[in-house]
Amino acid sequence: MIDPDDREKAALVHAMKSMGLLMGEIGWSTRFKDLTAMQAGKLAEAAVDGFQESMVASAPRASSEVPF
């Protein structure tokens, strides 16, 4: 991501929080290289899902008004 806007920066923070919750379960002292393939996959999912959830939640809502 090059030059993220404020909404994207907030989504990244949300993604990191999602990853942090999972790292709490895995154990903070676990090195990344020592993660199992499943654990690494779950961390990737947490990052992507957290980012997407935040972007959807912060998306401008379409107006239901007729524009004319």
FENWO-V917117 format. One record per run of one state. SS is the DSSP state (hx for helix, st for strand, lp for the rest). FROM is the first residue (numbers start at 1). TO is the last residue. Records with the same first field share a line. If there is no record, write none. Layout:
# FENWO-V917117
SS=FROM-TO  FROM-TO
This chain:
# FENWO-V917117
lp=1-5  27-31  35-36  58-68
hx=6-26  32-34  37-57
